[in-house]
Amino acid sequence: MTKDGIQLIVVDAANVVGSRPDGWWRDRSGAARRLLTKLTSLQECLEQASDVVVVLEGAAKSAVAEGTDPDSFRVMLADGSGDDAIVDVVAAAVAVDGSRSITVVTADRGLRDRVEALGAATVGPRWLLDRIES
């Protein structure tokens, strides 16, 4: 943890959105926008103060304008692979403070392996959805 006790939560938005067969593939931008709207309540559901970074990739990036971040989290628009962007976020956080608590929300096994190798914990989409949809 940082001296402030603020954990970092990194959300693999594509993986969270894709965890439900609700037609998201017909409107990736709309699905991402719905997730971002729900995420505005996440801070209220967490047990400790958290920095939240949501990574959007591909067509989902059009859900927000560049540089537009809600007050409760930061949106990162991946230039290429969302997984690579998530790994970069985790690596940068570890470089700044190797003892910081970092959690990545994804069910992607390959991504889990990559971020766990850097010291991050992982949770599946259900962990996040249970908090923002209750």
N, C-alpha and C positions, 0 to 999 in steps of 0.2 A: 504494500500500500504506500501511497505517497504520504508525506507528512500531514497532509490535510485529510487523509483517510478516504480519498475519493477514488472509487474503482472506475475502471474503464469497461464499458460494454460495447462490443462491435457487432452490428447486426448485418448478417448476410441477407439483404432484403429479397433477392431473387429466390433464395432457398426457403425463406419464411413464406413468401407469397406462393411459391410452388408446392408447399406442403399440403395444400388443400385443392381438390379438384372442383373448384367453383367457377370455372370458366375464365380464369385470369389470363390464359393464353390468347383470348380474343381481344383483350385490352390491357396490355402490360403496363402502360402508363397509368391507366385508371386504377389498376390493382395496386400499384406502388403508391399512388396518391391516397388510397383508402388506408393502406398500412401506415403511412406517415401521419395521417389524421389520428388514427388510433394511438400512435406512439406519443402523442402530445400528453397523454395521461400516464405514461410509464413512470416518471419520477415519483408520482404519488404512490405507486405500488411497490416501490423498492424499499428495502430495509435500511439502506445507507445511501449517502450522496453518491451520484454517479455521473461520469461523463459518458454520453451515449453518442456513438458514431454509426450512422446508417449508410451502408455502401450500396449505391445504385449502379447498375450497368445496363448496357444495351438500350432498348426502347424505353425501359423504365426511367431512364434519366430525364425524359421529357416531363416527368411528373412535377419537377421543380425547376425553377430558373437558377442558373449558376449563382452561387453566393447567397441564395435564399435559405436561411436556416431558422427553424422555429426556435423559440427560447429554450426549450427543454432538451434539444439534441442538435447534433451537427450532421449535415448531409454531405457525403463525399461522392462525387460523380467519377466513376472509374473510367480512365482513358481506354483501357482494354479489358482485360479479365478482372471481374469483380473479386475472384479469389486472390489474385496477385495483389490487388489494392488492399484487401483485408490483411494479408500477410505483411504488407508494407506498413500499415497502421500499427499492427502489433509489434513489429520489429522496431519501429520508431519509438513506441511507448516504452519498450524494454530498454532501449538505448538510453532514454532519459532517466528511467527509474526502474531498475531490474527487480525491485521488490513490490512494485505496484500490482494490485489484483486486477487481472484482465480476464474477461469472459467473452468468448465469441459465440454468437447464436447462429448455429448452422447444423444441418444433418449430413452435410457433405463429408464423407469419410476422408477423402484426400485432403480437404481443407483442414479438417480436425487434426489430422496427423501433422500437417505443416505448422499450425499455430501452437499445438501442444508441444512440439519440439522447441518452440521459442519460450515456453513457460506459461502459456495461456491455458485457462480452463475452457471447456466447451459445454454447451447445453443445446438441446434441440429446440426447434421452433415451438413446440408445445409449451415449453417453459415461458417463452415470451407471450404467446397467444393467451395463455391462462391469466397472465397479468393484465393485459390490455383489453381483454374482452369480457372481463367479469363485472 
